[in-house]
Amino acid sequence: MNYLDVINHYPDFPKPGIDFIDILPFLSNKEAFNEIVRDIDAHTHCPNVVTVEARGFLFAAPLLTQSKLVQNIVPIRKKGKLPFSKGDLHDVEIMKEYGADHVYYRLSDIAAGKPNGDTFELTFFDDILATGGTAIGIAEALNKETVVLDGKEYKVKVKEFLFLVEFPDLYDHDRINAIAPVHSFAQVAGE
């Protein structure tokens, strides 16, 4: 299936110069939704998936029931959306195509997953890869973390990036690939 046939484009939304990619038509197309979830599962090589609200949740959460490998979804949320205990919540400044923003994750959500040896390996999934600011900011922050589970300290490592759609002309390939390999299911070429 050509996933570009499923999505919609909205030029100059939310501001002039932005080509908004609407992936919500997947939610009204059962065949396309099932296929993309199967594709995401086939390209996921870690039992822990980190994903960004809100659209990333829609595609990552079904992996908990569809995948034999995926056992944990680590949500990345906006300010005020995650209740937390002292020391658990971590703030990440990200650079989006619209400007700077902040997102948050909890170490307890990572620790709820499954380590591989001495590392919690993560697949990073998001709906869109445009400038790469969100993915790079979150991955760099996560890769500096350690998680304590049953008295043992574990490293955290983003092992791969998966995106529903990418704009290959907009992001710094060297910078993101220095963190982990990138795979996308559809590419939108620049004008």
HELIX and SHEET records of a PDB file:
HELIX    1   1 TYR A    3  ASP A    5  5                                   3    
HELIX    2   2 LEU A   24  SER A   28  5                                   5    
HELIX    3   3 LYS A   30  ALA A   42  1                                  13    
HELIX    4   4 ARG A   55  ALA A   60  1                                   6    
HELIX    5   5 LEU A   63  GLN A   66  1                                   4    
HELIX    6   6 LEU A  107  ALA A  111  1                                   5    
HELIX    7   7 GLY A  133  LEU A  142  1                                  10    
HELIX    8   8 HIS A  173  ASN A  177  1                                   5    
SHEET    1   A 2 ASN A   8  PRO A  11  0                                        
SHEET    2   A 2 ASP A  19  ASP A  22 -1                                        
SHEET    1   B 5 ASN A  72  ILE A  76  0                                        
SHEET    2   B 5 ASN A  48  VAL A  52  1                                        
SHEET    3   B 5 THR A 119  LEU A 129  1                                        
SHEET    4   B 5 LYS A 152  GLU A 166  1                                        
SHEET    5   B 5 THR A 146  LEU A 149 -1                                        
SHEET    1   C 5 ASN A  72  ILE A  76  0                                        
SHEET    2   C 5 ASN A  48  VAL A  52  1                                        
SHEET    3   C 5 THR A 119  LEU A 129  1                                        
SHEET    4   C 5 LYS A 152  GLU A 166  1                                        
SHEET    5   C 5 VAL A 182  SER A 184  1                                        
SHEET    1   D 2 LEU A  89  LYS A  96  0                                        
SHEET    2   D 2 GLY A  99  ARG A 106 -1                                        
END                                                                             
